Amino acid sequence: MAISKCAKFEGRGFERGLITPLRELRAVSVLQCASCGAVVGTLETPAAIEILQKQVSDIDAGLIRIVKALQEQ
């Protein structure tokens, strides 16, 4: 079995972290090197995916209301 290591630092310890991408309001959960902090992947949880699905549903509902209002004019 292969042992994972950081591509930048070659460290073998990893930790969870939160980063906020530029011009974003929501932080993203990531897996990063414990030694240098280089991000090696994201850790989107099922709860985060459900929140995004709810936001998309809310946007869809708003668009439907707008279309109906425009059709009534």
N, C-alpha and C positions, 0 to 999 in steps of 0.2 A: 504494500500500500504506500502511495506517495505521501510525503509530508509537505503540507502547504507552507510557503514562505513568501514574504513580501518581495515584490519585484524590484522595489527601490532600495530597501535597506537590507533585504535578505533575512529579516527577523522572522521568528516562527510563532510569535505571540500576537493574538488579535483581540480586539475589543469592539463593543458596540459604541457608536457615537451618533450625534445628531448634527447635521449641517443644514444651513439655510442657503440654497442657491441664490445667486445674484438676482435681484428683481422678483423674488418669490416671497410669499408670506408664510408658507408652510415649511416646516423643517422636515428633512428626510432622514430616516434611520439608516445608518450605514455600518458596514464592517470595515474596520481600519486597523492598520498595523499599530500595535501597542507601543512600539519604539519610536517611529517617525510620524505616525498619523496619516500615512498615505492611505487613501480610500481604495479598497479592493472589491467592494460590491455594495449593493443596497439590500436592505432588510425590510421590505414592505410587508407589513403584517396583514392578516385578513381583516382586522378591524379598520386599518387605513384604507384598504380597498373598498370596504363597505361604505365608509364615509365618502369616498370619491363617487361611488355609485349613487348615493343619496344626492350629492351635489348635482350630478348629471341629471337625475330625475327631476330635481327642483328646477333646473334650467329648462328642461323639456316642457314642464308644466307651464312655466312662464312664457315660453315661445308659443305654446298652444293658445294661451290667453290673449297674446298679442295678435295672433292670426285671426282669432274669432272676433276681436274688437275691430280689426281692420275690415273684415268681411261684413260687419254690421253697418259700416259707414256708407 
